[in-house]
Amino acid sequence: MMNVLFSIAFFVIPLLLAVKFCGWQVVAAFVITIILVPLFIIFLSELVEAHLQNRAFDFKKCYQLGAIFAVAGFPIYFIFILPLYYLMRSINFPFYISFPCCVSAVVLTFCLLIAEKPLSYLHYLMFIGCSLLHSLLIIWLIEKFKSFSA
């Protein structure tokens, strides 16, 4: 019972706090991006891998791996990157450069901290590319959602 309550609190409390202080547009953009970008990238890589290895596409594997990345992304994005979003908005530096760079730095830092062995430069390029995609999609979604509510 405590595991279920902890799991709910782990996701619901940060979401409710973020909605209260940041607005639904920002929270929706972050949630959509946290869930869809890993699923999309894993889906594409599995599709290419299945085609090159001449085997069946494994949707269950894509879904499970994407869910793992999404679950790990929730605390990282809501605790570290959401405040960076507002910090980068407030400084006098081009936001479309500073925010993606900060997201890349945070993601690379976490990947370096959890890596059990040295990774190849291709892994680092993948992390940078995914974090750039995350950040630019977040910015775009926030602008679209704010235009809906205006």
C-alpha positions in Angstrom: 0.0 0.0 0.0 2.8 2.4 0.9 4.5 1.7 -2.5 1.4 2.7 -4.3 1.0 5.9 -2.2 4.6 6.8 -2.8 4.3 6.2 -6.5 1.3 8.4 -6.7 2.9 11.1 -4.6 6.1 10.9 -6.6 4.2 12.0 -9.8 1.1 13.8 -8.6 2.5 16.2 -6.1 5.1 17.7 -8.5 2.5 17.9 -11.2 0.0 19.7 -8.9 2.7 22.1 -7.6 3.8 22.8 -11.2 0.2 23.5 -12.3 -0.3 25.8 -9.4 2.8 27.8 -9.9 3.5 27.5 -13.7 0.1 27.1 -15.4 -1.4 24.2 -17.3 0.3 25.2 -20.6 3.8 24.7 -19.2 3.0 21.5 -17.4 1.2 20.0 -20.4 4.1 20.8 -22.7 6.5 19.2 -20.2 4.4 16.1 -19.7 3.7 15.6 -23.4 7.4 16.0 -24.2 8.6 13.7 -21.4 6.3 10.9 -22.6 6.4 11.3 -26.4 10.0 12.0 -27.2 11.4 8.8 -25.7 8.6 6.8 -27.2 9.2 8.3 -30.7 13.0 7.9 -30.6 12.8 4.4 -29.3 10.1 3.5 -31.8 12.2 4.8 -34.7 15.4 3.0 -33.6 13.5 -0.2 -33.1 11.9 0.1 -36.5 15.3 0.6 -38.1 16.9 -2.2 -36.1 14.1 -4.6 -36.9 14.4 -3.7 -40.6 18.2 -4.1 -40.7 18.1 -7.4 -38.8 15.2 -8.7 -40.8 13.1 -9.5 -37.7 9.6 -8.6 -36.4 9.0 -5.2 -34.9 8.6 -5.5 -31.1 6.1 -2.8 -30.0 6.0 -4.1 -26.4 9.8 -3.6 -26.0 9.4 0.0 -27.4 6.6 0.8 -25.0 8.4 -0.6 -21.9 11.7 1.1 -22.7 9.9 4.4 -23.5 8.0 4.1 -20.2 11.3 3.6 -18.3 12.7 6.8 -19.8 9.5 8.7 -19.2 9.4 7.7 -15.5 13.0 8.7 -15.1 12.4 11.9 -16.9 9.5 13.2 -14.7 11.6 14.1 -11.6 14.5 15.3 -13.7 12.4 17.6 -15.8 10.1 18.9 -13.1 12.7 19.4 -10.4 15.7 20.6 -12.4 14.6 21.7 -15.9 11.4 23.4 -15.1 13.1 26.0 -12.8 15.8 26.4 -15.5 13.0 27.2 -18.0 12.0 30.2 -15.9 15.6 31.2 -15.1 16.5 31.2 -18.8 13.4 33.3 -19.5 14.5 35.9 -17.0 18.1 36.4 -18.0 19.2 38.7 -20.9 20.4 36.0 -23.3 18.7 34.5 -26.3 16.2 32.0 -24.8 16.2 29.7 -27.8 19.9 29.1 -27.3 20.2 29.2 -23.5 17.3 26.8 -22.7 18.4 24.0 -25.0 22.0 24.3 -23.9 20.9 24.1 -20.2 18.7 21.1 -20.9 21.5 19.3 -22.7 23.9 20.1 -19.8 21.4 18.7 -17.2 20.7 15.5 -19.3 24.4 14.9 -19.9 25.2 15.4 -16.2 22.6 12.8 -15.2 23.8 10.4 -17.8 27.4 10.7 -16.6 26.3 10.2 -13.0 24.3 7.0 -13.7 26.7 5.5 -16.3 28.4 2.4 -15.0 31.1 2.5 -17.6 32.5 5.0 -20.1 30.1 5.6 -23.0 31.1 6.2 -26.6 30.8 9.7 -28.2 27.8 8.5 -30.1 25.9 8.0 -26.9 26.7 11.6 -25.9 25.6 12.9 -29.3 22.4 11.0 -28.9 21.8 12.5 -25.4 22.5 16.0 -26.8 20.2 15.4 -29.7 17.4 14.1 -27.6 17.7 16.9 -25.1 17.7 19.5 -27.9 14.6 17.9 -29.3 13.0 17.9 -25.9 13.7 21.6 -25.2 12.7 22.9 -28.6 9.5 20.8 -28.5 8.7 22.2 -25.0 9.2 25.7 -26.2 7.0 25.2 -29.2 4.2 23.4 -27.3 4.1 26.1 -24.6 3.7 28.8 -27.3 1.0 26.8 -29.0 -0.9 26.1 -25.7 -0.6 29.8 -24.7 -2.1 30.8 -28.0 -5.1 28.5 -27.4 -5.8 30.1 -24.1 -5.3 33.7 -25.1 
